[in-house]
Amino acid sequence: MMAVALGWGAQAAERLPAGASSCTSCHAGAASEIPVLENLTAAEIEAALEAYRSGGRDGTIMPRIAKGFSAAETRAIAASLGRDRQSKP
Protein backbone atom coordinates (compact mmCIF):
# COMPACT_ATOMS: atom_id res chain seq x y z
CA MET A 1 0.00 0.00 0.00
CA MET A 2 1.37 3.38 -1.01
CA ALA A 3 0.47 5.02 2.31
CA VAL A 4 2.88 2.69 4.09
CA ALA A 5 5.66 3.65 1.67
CA LEU A 6 5.01 7.31 2.44
CA GLY A 7 5.67 6.79 6.12
CA TRP A 8 2.08 6.76 7.35
CA GLY A 9 2.54 3.22 8.71
CA ALA A 10 0.36 0.15 8.28
CA GLN A 11 -2.03 1.01 11.10
CA ALA A 12 -2.52 4.58 9.88
CA ALA A 13 -3.11 3.31 6.33
CA GLU A 14 -5.84 0.99 7.55
CA ARG A 15 -7.61 3.94 9.24
CA LEU A 16 -7.67 6.19 6.17
CA PRO A 17 -11.20 7.32 5.30
CA ALA A 18 -12.80 6.09 2.11
CA GLY A 19 -11.17 7.74 -0.86
CA ALA A 20 -7.99 8.80 0.93
CA SER A 21 -5.92 5.76 0.06
CA SER A 22 -6.38 6.42 -3.65
CA CYS A 23 -4.99 9.97 -3.23
CA THR A 24 -1.53 8.62 -2.52
CA SER A 25 -1.24 6.91 -5.89
CA CYS A 26 -0.75 10.31 -7.60
CA HIS A 27 0.36 12.47 -4.67
CA ALA A 28 3.20 10.30 -3.39
CA GLY A 29 6.11 12.58 -4.16
CA ALA A 30 6.75 11.72 -7.78
CA ALA A 31 8.86 14.23 -9.63
CA SER A 32 6.03 16.17 -11.24
CA GLU A 33 3.78 19.15 -10.76
CA ILE A 34 1.44 17.11 -8.57
CA PRO A 35 1.67 18.33 -4.93
CA VAL A 36 2.90 15.92 -2.27
CA LEU A 37 0.06 15.75 0.25
CA GLU A 38 2.19 15.15 3.31
CA ASN A 39 3.85 18.53 2.59
CA LEU A 40 0.46 20.28 2.90
CA THR A 41 -1.57 20.99 6.02
CA ALA A 42 -5.03 19.53 6.44
CA ALA A 43 -6.47 23.03 5.97
CA GLU A 44 -4.62 23.43 2.66
CA ILE A 45 -5.84 20.05 1.39
CA GLU A 46 -9.41 20.76 2.47
CA ALA A 47 -9.38 24.20 0.84
CA ALA A 48 -8.01 22.78 -2.42
CA LEU A 49 -10.60 20.01 -2.52
CA GLU A 50 -13.38 22.51 -1.79
CA ALA A 51 -12.11 24.81 -4.56
CA TYR A 52 -12.07 21.91 -7.02
CA ARG A 53 -15.55 20.81 -5.93
CA SER A 54 -17.03 24.29 -6.29
CA GLY A 55 -15.37 24.99 -9.64
CA GLY A 56 -13.17 27.71 -8.19
CA ARG A 57 -10.01 25.83 -9.14
CA ASP A 58 -9.29 24.33 -12.54
CA GLY A 59 -7.89 20.89 -13.07
CA THR A 60 -8.12 17.88 -15.30
CA ILE A 61 -9.02 15.08 -12.90
CA MET A 62 -9.29 16.66 -9.45
CA PRO A 63 -12.57 18.58 -10.05
CA ARG A 64 -14.29 15.31 -10.96
CA ILE A 65 -12.78 13.48 -7.99
CA ALA A 66 -13.54 16.26 -5.49
CA LYS A 67 -17.19 16.42 -6.53
CA GLY A 68 -17.53 12.83 -5.35
CA PHE A 69 -16.82 13.76 -1.73
CA SER A 70 -19.10 15.48 0.75
CA ALA A 71 -17.75 18.30 2.92
CA ALA A 72 -17.42 15.86 5.85
CA GLU A 73 -15.56 13.34 3.71
CA THR A 74 -13.26 16.10 2.46
CA ARG A 75 -12.44 17.12 6.04
CA ALA A 76 -11.72 13.52 7.02
CA ILE A 77 -9.48 12.96 4.02
CA ALA A 78 -7.59 16.20 4.62
CA ALA A 79 -7.15 15.43 8.31
CA SER A 80 -5.78 11.98 7.57
CA LEU A 81 -3.31 13.07 4.90
CA GLY A 82 -2.17 16.56 5.97
CA ARG A 83 1.26 17.04 7.54
CA ASP A 84 -0.35 18.20 10.78
CA ARG A 85 -2.28 14.95 11.27
CA GLN A 86 -2.35 13.84 14.90
CA SER A 87 -1.53 10.14 14.52
CA LYS A 88 1.99 9.87 13.19
CA PRO A 89 3.78 6.52 13.01
Residue, then its C-alpha position, 0 to 999 in steps of 0.5 A: m500500500m502506497a500510504v505505508a511507503l510514504g511513512w504513514g505506517a500500516q495502522a494509519a493506512e488501515r484507518l484512512p477514510a474512504g477515498a484517501s488511500s487512492c490519493t496517494s497513488c498520484h500524490a506520493g512525491a513523484a517528480s512532477e507538478i502534482p503536490v505531495l500531500e504530506n507537505l500540505t496541512a489539512a487546511e490546505i488540502e481541504a481548501a483545495l478540494e473545496a475549490y475543485r468541488s465548487g469549480g473555483r479551481d481548474g484541473t483535469i481530474m481533481p474537479r471530478i474526484a472532489k465532486g464525489f466527496s461530501a464536505a465531511e468526507t473532504r475534512a476527514i481525508a484532509a485530516s488523515l493526509g495533511r502534515d499536521r495529522q495527529s496520529k503519526p507513526 
